[in-house]
Amino acid sequence: MTAHSPARAKPAAAASQPPLLRETIGNIAVLTLNRPQARNSLSEAMLADLSREFDSLAADKRIRAVVLAAHGSAFSAGHDLKELTAHRADPAGGRSYTRHIMERCSALMLSVLRLPQPVIAAVEATATAAGCQLVATCDLAVASTTAKFCTPGVHIGLFARPRWLPSRATWRASTPWRCCSPGT
């Protein structure tokens, strides 16, 4: 990495930039979310690129660790709500598309957990909703003093609990992941 912070690096000027950048420094892979104009929201393209990179990294024996960083003023704002609402005219009000995105997101989180290399989130800005979930799924999160974490939907039941997390009924109050359960 260079001397400047990836999270505070100059944003990509054109929307034609890839949503995810990969850099290899020695035996460390650095994946940088690169949609600063959309607050690095987890669009379908971003989820696909992250999944593809994690699949590739899982098979790469030369890579010993993965750092997940972001360009711009947000680590990740969560799901791309503009993309989701654009499908409201679809049959059933876009529920099928939303389900598809949630399943892709759950699969991505599982791929992070199953990765043989440790994944370190380098957070220097706000991680909200599914962006916060992405950070929480990593093995380690390194947060600057400017980092913020928010799960706004948790208070109204909108925080998506992946199938791989136990349901609220099976959790005890001492469970460290309690904050991720809707309604608690």
C-alpha positions as CSV (number, residue, x, y, z in Angstrom):
1,M,0.0,0.0,0.0
2,T,1.0,3.5,-0.4
3,A,1.5,6.0,2.4
4,H,-2.0,7.4,2.0
5,S,-5.0,5.7,3.4
6,P,-7.1,3.7,0.9
7,A,-10.3,5.0,2.5
8,R,-9.3,8.6,2.0
9,A,-7.7,8.2,-1.5
10,K,-9.0,10.4,-4.3
11,P,-12.4,9.0,-5.5
12,A,-12.7,7.6,-9.0
13,A,-13.8,10.3,-11.4
14,A,-15.8,8.2,-13.8
15,A,-18.5,5.7,-13.1
16,S,-16.8,3.4,-15.6
17,Q,-14.2,2.5,-13.0
18,P,-14.5,-1.1,-11.7
19,P,-16.5,-1.4,-8.5
20,L,-13.7,-3.4,-6.9
21,L,-9.9,-3.0,-7.2
22,R,-7.4,-5.7,-6.3
23,E,-3.8,-5.0,-5.5
24,T,-1.2,-7.6,-4.4
25,I,1.5,-6.4,-2.0
26,G,3.9,-9.3,-1.4
27,N,1.7,-12.1,-0.1
28,I,-1.2,-9.8,0.9
29,A,-4.2,-9.1,-1.3
30,V,-5.9,-5.7,-0.9
31,L,-9.4,-5.5,-2.1
32,T,-10.7,-1.9,-2.3
33,L,-14.4,-1.1,-2.7
34,N,-14.4,1.5,-5.5
35,R,-17.8,3.1,-5.8
36,P,-17.3,6.3,-3.8
37,Q,-20.0,8.1,-5.7
38,A,-22.5,5.5,-4.4
39,R,-20.9,5.3,-0.9
40,N,-19.5,1.9,-1.9
41,S,-23.0,0.4,-1.7
42,L,-23.2,-3.3,-2.3
43,S,-24.7,-3.4,-5.7
44,E,-25.2,-6.6,-7.6
45,A,-22.0,-5.9,-9.6
46,M,-20.1,-5.3,-6.3
47,L,-21.4,-8.5,-4.8
48,A,-20.4,-10.4,-7.9
49,D,-16.9,-8.9,-8.0
50,L,-16.3,-9.6,-4.3
51,S,-17.5,-13.2,-4.7
52,R,-15.3,-13.7,-7.7
53,E,-12.3,-12.3,-5.9
54,F,-12.9,-14.3,-2.7
55,D,-13.3,-17.5,-4.8
56,S,-10.0,-16.7,-6.6
57,L,-8.2,-15.9,-3.3
58,A,-9.4,-19.2,-1.7
59,A,-7.4,-21.1,-4.3
60,D,-4.3,-18.9,-4.3
61,K,-1.7,-20.4,-2.0
62,R,0.6,-17.5,-2.3
63,I,-1.8,-15.1,-0.6
64,R,-1.5,-15.2,3.2
65,A,-4.0,-12.5,4.2
66,V,-6.7,-10.3,2.6
67,V,-7.3,-6.6,3.5
68,L,-10.7,-5.1,2.6
69,A,-10.6,-1.3,2.3
70,A,-12.6,1.4,0.6
71,H,-12.2,4.6,-1.4
72,G,-14.3,7.6,-0.5
73,S,-16.3,9.0,2.4
74,A,-18.0,5.7,3.3
75,F,-16.6,2.2,3.8
76,S,-20.0,0.9,2.6
77,A,-23.5,2.2,2.9
78,G,-24.9,-1.4,2.7
79,H,-27.1,-2.6,-0.1
80,D,-27.7,-0.4,-3.1
81,L,-31.2,0.8,-2.4
82,K,-31.5,2.6,-5.7
83,E,-30.9,-0.7,-7.4
84,L,-33.4,-2.5,-5.2
85,T,-36.1,0.1,-5.7
86,A,-35.6,0.1,-9.4
87,H,-37.1,-3.4,-9.4
88,R,-40.3,-2.4,-7.7
89,A,-42.1,-2.5,-11.0
90,D,-41.1,-6.2,-11.4
91,P,-43.7,-8.9,-10.7
92,A,-44.4,-9.1,-6.9
93,G,-43.0,-5.7,-6.4
94,G,-39.4,-6.7,-6.8
95,R,-39.4,-9.3,-4.0
96,S,-37.8,-11.9,-6.2
97,Y,-34.9,-9.5,-7.1
98,T,-34.5,-8.5,-3.4
99,R,-34.4,-12.2,-2.4
100,H,-31.8,-12.8,-5.1
101,I,-29.6,-9.9,-3.8
102,M,-30.0,-11.1,-0.1
103,E,-29.0,-14.6,-1.1
104,R,-26.0,-13.3,-3.0
105,C,-25.0,-11.2,0.0
106,S,-25.4,-14.2,2.3
107,A,-23.3,-16.4,0.0
108,L,-20.6,-13.6,0.0
109,M,-20.6,-13.5,3.8
110,L,-20.2,-17.3,3.9
111,S,-17.3,-17.1,1.4
112,V,-15.5,-14.6,3.7
113,L,-16.0,-17.0,6.6
114,R,-14.8,-20.0,4.6
115,L,-11.7,-18.2,3.2
116,P,-8.5,-20.0,4.3
117,Q,-6.7,-16.7,4.7
118,P,-7.7,-14.2,7.4
119,V,-9.7,-11.2,6.1
120,I,-9.0,-7.8,7.7
121,A,-11.4,-4.9,7.3
122,A,-9.5,-1.6,7.2
123,V,-12.3,0.8,8.1
124,E,-11.7,4.6,8.1
125,A,-15.2,5.8,7.3
126,T,-18.9,4.8,7.9
127,A,-20.0,1.2,7.6
128,T,-23.8,1.0,7.5
129,A,-26.3,-1.9,7.4
130,A,-24.9,-4.7,5.1
131,G,-21.6,-2.8,4.9
132,C,-21.4,-3.1,8.7
133,Q,-22.3,-6.8,8.3
134,L,-19.4,-7.2,5.9
135,V,-17.0,-5.7,8.4
136,A,-18.4,-7.9,11.2
137,T,-17.9,-11.0,9.0
138,C,-14.2,-10.3,8.6
139,D,-11.7,-12.0,11.0
140,L,-10.5,-8.7,12.2
141,A,-11.5,-5.1,11.8
142,V,-9.0,-2.3,12.2
143,A,-10.9,1.0,12.6
144,S,-9.5,4.5,12.6
145,T,-10.8,7.2,14.9
146,T,-13.0,8.4,12.1
147,A,-14.7,5.0,11.5
148,K,-18.4,4.7,12.4
149,F,-20.7,1.7,12.5
150,C,-24.4,1.7,12.1
151,T,-27.2,-0.9,11.7
152,P,-30.2,1.4,11.3
153,G,-32.7,-1.2,10.2
154,V,-32.2,-3.3,13.3
155,H,-34.7,-1.3,15.4
156,I,-37.5,-1.8,12.9
157,G,-36.7,-5.4,11.8
158,L,-35.0,-4.6,8.5
159,F,-31.5,-6.0,9.4
160,A,-31.1,-9.0,7.2
161,R,-30.0,-12.0,9.2
162,P,-28.2,-14.5,7.0
163,R,-29.4,-18.1,7.2
164,W,-26.0,-19.1,8.7
165,L,-26.6,-17.1,11.8
166,P,-28.7,-18.7,14.5
167,S,-32.2,-17.4,15.0
168,R,-32.9,-15.0,17.9
169,A,-34.7,-17.8,19.7
170,T,-31.5,-19.9,20.0
171,W,-29.4,-17.0,21.3
172,R,-28.6,-16.3,24.9
173,A,-28.1,-12.8,26.2
174,S,-24.4,-13.4,26.6
175,T,-24.0,-14.1,22.9
176,P,-21.5,-11.5,21.4
177,W,-23.5,-11.3,18.1
178,R,-26.7,-10.4,19.9
179,C,-26.7,-6.9,18.3
180,C,-27.2,-8.5,14.9
181,S,-30.5,-10.1,15.8
182,P,-33.7,-8.2,14.8
183,G,-35.8,-7.0,17.7
184,T,-33.2,-7.2,20.5
